[in-house]
Amino acid sequence: MKTPQEIFEILKQKFGESVIGFADNKLLEFAIEIAPLAIAEVGYFLRDDSELLFDNLILLSALDDMTGKKVTEEDGSFRFEGGTLSVIYHIESTSSRHKIVLKVVVPKENAEIESVAYVWNHANWEEREAFDMIGIKFLNHPNMIRILMPYNWDAGYPLRKDYKNPEFYEGMKVPY
Amino acid sequence: MGLLDKQFSDDNIILAKTEDLMNWARLSSLWQVGFGLACCAIEMMATSASHWDFDRFGVIPRPSPRQSDIIIISGTVTLKMAIRVKRLYEQIPDPKYVISMGSCSNCGGPYWEHGYHVLKGVDRVIPVDVYVPGCPPRPEALLEGLLKLQEKIRNETMVRKAVV
């Protein structure tokens, strides 16, 4: 069993620049920030290294950080200019019983992250959900299409903080 | 207007209006589409099961809309599902009836404001005969809804109303 600090040291030594930082937050869990395009490579290493053996992706979650410049429109609604989106990976090793949190931050304009669907199969649908709800595109994903909303939904990504619901969908009125 | 009111002394002959007979036959064998959407569907299934026994009113789930008479919209109708619901409804042969079961399919229910994916009432895509309120409605409430529908069918007429 390794502490998050030790795992960070191992990753930092192996991947250098791709491992951006380590947040030792007393309230939350330890999080290691990884570069968006290096996450798959790091994932393979974490899974296959004989000392680490992170074989289980517990949860993949995406969030809108609500950063960026808040612009209020005339009708009272608002949108964010710029800002970032995050993806958070909770992974554990079922044999060594250690856990770690990985975090990837991407700008909203160019939200592209390397997919880990081939590293942990569980990530396949979770990444599709993150794409569907928040609008993060996962590169090299086997099937990067919407999972919950209709395939032809073109009104945006519903869980973004500045999302606006459309008036109509396929001729059906959407608001109450 | 009981169907068997005018009984002859000879027990083999019954007099009734064609309309009453047709309506009686129709309302006594309402086959429903075997179709459930959300938690209301659990109550609908309980209604079909032995405790409440939907079958005593002639309601049995039929696995094809083309051989059904009613569709019970039991649950949240999402926008994605609404297209399918409409298509199922269109496949049912006339005369067809719709029971909207529960708050979600009546008006959107708890999703009325922030439900970006929910159709705010199934009556936006198909015509509804009976609305059953509740979240979800008890099986007794669904039975009451069915009895209301039967009442409606009993009073139907094939004769076109005179234009006065």
Contacts between the chains, C-beta under 8 A, distances in Angstrom:
chain1	res1	chain2	res2	distance
A	148	B	117	7.5
A	149	B	80	7.0
A	149	B	117	6.5
A	150	B	79	6.4
A	150	B	80	4.5
A	150	B	83	7.9
A	158	B	116	4.6
A	158	B	117	7.1
A	163	B	116	7.3
A	165	B	116	4.9
A	169	B	79	5.1
A	170	B	79	7.4
A	170	B	83	6.4
A	172	B	79	6.5
A	172	B	82	6.0
A	172	B	119	6.1
A	172	B	124	5.8
A	172	B	125	6.3
A	173	B	120	7.6
A	173	B	124	6.3
A	174	B	79	7.0
A	174	B	116	7.5
A	174	B	119	7.9
A	174	B	120	7.7
A	175	B	120	7.4
A	176	B	107	7.9
A	176	B	108	6.1
A	176	B	112	4.8
A	176	B	113	6.5
A	176	B	120	4.8
